[in-house]
Amino acid sequence: MSDDVTLSFPADTANVRLARTIAAAMAARADLPVDQLEDVRLAVDEAVSQLVGDAESSTIITCVFTLTGDGLEIIVSGHTRTGAVPSTGTFSWTVLSALVDSVSASSAGRRVTLTLRVVRHIPVDA
């Protein structure tokens, strides 16, 4: 079985809940404790919402969830109207940064990508 799951959906606020659900499922597969699972769910909600808010009308948002040896990496991307990465000085970015171990943003043309990384805080017993 692959350690990657890709979810693609139209940039519509109604689809944010689908991304949250998959995020929670992947966090569970990564053996994250419940508090981290909830943080991942909320972080994906925030990341997707930031892109949907600036998305072109025909944009497809893509979320790639990758299990790592010690946690989870999530890449959220989509074409936006402005091509601008989210400002790191906003309350929204502060919340996002507090929910995961690391977050970064990049832009190529008008495609914006947010990369979230979560490291399991409690080791899994072998």
Rosetta silent file (secondary structure, phi, psi, omega in degrees, C-alpha in Angstrom):
SEQUENCE: MSDDVTLSFPADTANVRLARTIAAAMAARADLPVDQLEDVRLAVDEAVSQLVGDAESSTIITCVFTLTGDGLEIIVSGHTRTGAVPSTGTFSWTVLSALVDSVSASSAGRRVTLTLRVVRHIPVDA
SCORE:     score description
SCORE:     0.000 S_00000001
   1 L     0.000  140.161 -178.903    0.000    0.000    0.000 S_00000001
   2 L   -72.902  151.566  176.436    1.244    3.496   -0.882 S_00000001
   3 L   -95.138    7.964  178.788    2.151    6.015    1.778 S_00000001
   4 E  -116.003  140.786  171.645    0.741    8.855   -0.369 S_00000001
   5 E  -131.227  129.087  178.427   -2.851    9.954   -0.800 S_00000001
   6 E  -113.367  130.190  178.728   -3.792   12.689   -3.273 S_00000001
   7 E  -121.957  126.090  177.379   -7.080   14.538   -3.012 S_00000001
   8 E  -126.311  138.434 -177.235   -8.204   16.983   -5.722 S_00000001
   9 E  -157.331  156.027  176.911  -11.393   19.026   -5.643 S_00000001
  10 E   -61.558  144.324 -179.289  -12.903   22.253   -7.006 S_00000001
  11 L   -72.315   85.020 -179.216  -11.935   25.365   -5.024 S_00000001
  12 L  -140.170  138.024 -177.144  -15.184   25.758   -3.145 S_00000001
  13 H   -59.357  -25.445  178.978  -15.650   26.270    0.583 S_00000001
  14 H   -65.125  -21.666 -177.868  -18.071   23.329    0.642 S_00000001
  15 H   -91.223   -5.447 -179.699  -15.138   21.019   -0.133 S_00000001
  16 H   -61.419  -36.834 -177.932  -12.956   22.141    2.778 S_00000001
  17 H   -65.905  -31.021  175.864  -14.639   19.616    5.037 S_00000001
  18 H   -63.484  -44.706  178.590  -13.602   16.789    2.679 S_00000001
  19 H   -62.206  -39.709  177.812   -9.953   17.848    3.025 S_00000001
  20 H   -61.542  -41.351 -178.218  -10.342   17.953    6.836 S_00000001
  21 H   -65.205  -45.153  178.527  -11.743   14.418    6.853 S_00000001
  22 H   -65.671  -38.152  177.975   -8.896   13.001    4.762 S_00000001
  23 H   -59.572  -44.734  179.450   -6.380   14.905    6.911 S_00000001
  24 H   -64.235  -40.720  179.231   -7.759   13.279   10.059 S_00000001
  25 H   -64.006  -42.688  179.660   -7.673    9.834    8.442 S_00000001
  26 H   -69.979  -35.255  176.354   -4.058   10.291    7.338 S_00000001
  27 H   -63.895  -37.261  176.538   -3.055   11.619   10.754 S_00000001
  28 H   -66.165  -42.163  177.210   -4.550    8.458   12.263 S_00000001
  29 H   -62.307  -30.257  178.902   -2.593    6.326    9.767 S_00000001
  30 L   -81.704    3.832 -179.534    0.555    8.193   10.868 S_00000001
  31 L    59.850   34.314  175.988   -0.209    7.138   14.460 S_00000001
  32 L   -75.962  143.638  176.212   -0.424   10.720   15.646 S_00000001
  33 L   -65.466  161.602 -173.016   -1.967   11.157   19.090 S_00000001
  34 H   -54.599  -42.154 -179.149   -5.493   12.579   19.229 S_00000001
  35 H   -64.626  -38.656  176.512   -4.409   16.142   20.032 S_00000001
  36 H   -70.560  -36.673  177.233   -2.064   16.200   17.035 S_00000001
  37 H   -57.484  -45.744  179.209   -4.721   14.593   14.856 S_00000001
  38 H   -65.472  -38.503  177.708   -7.068   17.472   15.666 S_00000001
  39 H   -62.846  -41.462  178.706   -4.290   20.004   15.021 S_00000001
  40 H   -63.050  -44.028  179.656   -3.641   18.469   11.582 S_00000001
  41 H   -58.793  -46.497  179.607   -7.333   18.584   10.759 S_00000001
  42 H   -68.225  -37.436  179.615   -7.528   22.264   11.693 S_00000001
  43 H   -64.978  -41.882  178.212   -4.261   23.108    9.897 S_00000001
  44 H   -65.961  -39.498  175.379   -5.492   21.557    6.652 S_00000001
  45 H   -55.825  -47.855 -177.785   -8.763   23.459    7.046 S_00000001
  46 H   -66.618  -44.767 -178.934   -6.797   26.701    7.389 S_00000001
  47 H   -63.437  -47.335  179.690   -4.385   25.968    4.517 S_00000001
  48 H   -64.276  -41.743  179.665   -7.142   24.979    2.097 S_00000001
  49 H   -61.474  -38.377  178.648   -9.270   27.946    3.133 S_00000001
  50 H   -62.618  -40.663  179.783   -6.397   30.339    2.432 S_00000001
  51 H   -74.071  -41.253  179.386   -6.063   29.006   -1.111 S_00000001
  52 H   -60.652  -37.045 -178.875   -9.806   28.797   -1.773 S_00000001
  53 H   -62.843  -24.460 -179.324  -10.150   32.434   -0.719 S_00000001
  54 L  -117.741   12.500 -174.305   -7.839   33.572   -3.550 S_00000001
  55 E   -75.296  147.941  170.271   -8.592   30.804   -6.057 S_00000001
  56 L   -68.816  158.170 -174.415   -9.546   31.324   -9.661 S_00000001
  57 L   -60.849  -31.280 -177.690  -13.079   30.164  -10.441 S_00000001
  58 L  -100.214   11.428 -175.217  -11.978   26.980  -12.229 S_00000001
  59 L   -66.868  140.251  169.232   -9.190   26.061   -9.827 S_00000001
  60 E  -105.865  124.019  175.372   -8.717   22.542   -8.584 S_00000001
  61 E   -86.629  135.491  178.596   -7.134   22.402   -5.144 S_00000001
  62 E  -120.134  132.092  175.234   -4.785   19.472   -4.648 S_00000001
  63 E  -120.016  123.827  176.465   -3.767   18.032   -1.285 S_00000001
  64 E  -113.320  119.771 -179.545   -1.016   15.420   -1.175 S_00000001
  65 E  -105.809  122.411 -178.600   -0.692   13.579    2.127 S_00000001
  66 E  -124.516  123.082  174.286    2.558   11.639    2.606 S_00000001
  67 E   -74.420  131.358  175.892    3.315    9.422    5.578 S_00000001
  68 E  -110.092  173.541 -179.148    6.885    9.898    6.742 S_00000001
  69 L   -60.344  -28.532 -175.949    8.833    7.733    9.152 S_00000001
  70 L  -126.384   18.276  179.463    7.969   10.032   12.037 S_00000001
  71 E   166.202 -131.951 -169.900    4.789   11.825   10.983 S_00000001
  72 E  -150.097  138.280  171.737    3.055   13.394    8.031 S_00000001
  73 E  -116.477  136.488 -178.958    3.771   15.873    5.236 S_00000001
  74 E  -128.904  125.471  177.508    0.883   17.677    3.554 S_00000001
  75 E  -115.457  120.389 -179.621    1.207   19.725    0.382 S_00000001
  76 E  -114.398  126.636 -177.953   -1.756   21.928   -0.526 S_00000001
  77 E  -146.439  158.094  177.216   -1.676   23.744   -3.863 S_00000001
  78 E  -178.799  157.847  176.009   -3.825   25.542   -6.398 S_00000001
  79 E   -75.527  136.074  179.965   -3.868   28.372   -8.914 S_00000001
  80 E  -118.709  166.798  177.928   -4.813   31.704   -7.388 S_00000001
  81 L   -68.307  -38.730 -173.054   -5.880   35.037   -8.826 S_00000001
  82 L   -98.422  -26.633 -174.140   -2.859   36.871   -7.415 S_00000001
  83 L    75.268    5.410 -178.110   -0.132   34.223   -7.176 S_00000001
  84 L   -85.507  135.813  173.916    0.795   35.735   -3.807 S_00000001
  85 L   -72.714  153.119  178.591    1.756   33.471   -0.940 S_00000001
  86 L   -58.788  142.811  178.393   -0.175   34.063    2.286 S_00000001
  87 L   -68.288  134.523  179.304    1.249   36.808    4.460 S_00000001
  88 L   -80.521   -3.981 -179.100    3.165   35.473    7.453 S_00000001
  89 L   -96.822    9.890 -177.285    2.076   38.470    9.522 S_00000001
  90 L   -95.925  161.731  175.045   -1.602   37.542    9.716 S_00000001
  91 H   -61.335  -40.013 -179.594   -3.568   35.883   12.492 S_00000001
  92 H   -58.955  -44.330  179.504   -4.428   33.090   10.054 S_00000001
  93 H   -67.567  -37.988  178.221   -0.739   32.324    9.428 S_00000001
  94 H   -60.922  -44.248  178.019   -0.016   32.450   13.162 S_00000001
  95 H   -62.313  -48.613 -179.678   -2.742   29.882   13.802 S_00000001
  96 H   -57.414  -45.236 -179.607   -1.504   27.670   10.976 S_00000001
  97 H   -64.144  -31.812 -179.414    2.079   27.849   12.261 S_00000001
  98 H   -75.387  -22.395 -174.712    0.977   26.931   15.777 S_00000001
  99 H   -86.336  -20.361 -177.718   -0.858   23.802   14.618 S_00000001
 100 L  -127.913  168.316 -179.258    2.017   22.069   12.795 S_00000001
 101 L   -75.048  -33.505  174.147    5.745   21.645   13.318 S_00000001
 102 E  -153.829  149.022  176.987    6.615   23.577   10.172 S_00000001
 103 E  -142.773  139.148  176.310    4.831   25.387    7.382 S_00000001
 104 E  -140.193  158.056 -179.699    6.193   27.026    4.273 S_00000001
 105 E  -131.753  143.707  176.181    4.694   28.733    1.261 S_00000001
 106 E  -144.853  163.459 -179.321    5.912   29.109   -2.288 S_00000001
 107 E  -140.186  138.428  174.042    4.607   30.404   -5.564 S_00000001
 108 E  -131.869  105.569 -171.416    5.360   29.523   -9.180 S_00000001
 109 L    67.662 -125.381  177.503    3.453   31.826  -11.470 S_00000001
 110 L  -105.035    8.916  176.463    0.003   31.930   -9.959 S_00000001
 111 E   -89.023  118.895 -179.803    0.217   28.438   -8.419 S_00000001
 112 E  -104.975  136.558 -179.641    0.598   28.727   -4.651 S_00000001
 113 E  -126.936  130.689  173.889    1.805   25.786   -2.573 S_00000001
 114 E  -112.441  130.162  179.488    1.679   25.401    1.194 S_00000001
 115 E  -116.129  121.917 -179.123    3.762   22.619    2.738 S_00000001
 116 E  -112.935  137.771  176.490    2.897   21.442    6.244 S_00000001
 117 E  -128.420  135.448 -179.963    4.995   19.009    8.269 S_00000001
 118 E  -128.571  128.775  177.074    3.959   17.247   11.440 S_00000001
 119 E  -107.911  132.393  179.500    6.270   15.122   13.554 S_00000001
 120 L   -60.499  123.807 -178.012    4.748   12.550   15.922 S_00000001
 121 L   -82.594  -23.102  179.486    5.329   13.850   19.447 S_00000001
 122 L  -115.227  120.693 -179.166    4.769   10.501   21.135 S_00000001
 123 L   -63.022  145.070  176.826    6.831    7.571   19.860 S_00000001
 124 L   -85.713  130.208  178.261    4.894    4.534   18.677 S_00000001
 125 L   -69.504  138.286  179.151    5.788    1.367   20.574 S_00000001
 126 L   -81.029    0.000    0.000    7.192   -1.340   18.336 S_00000001
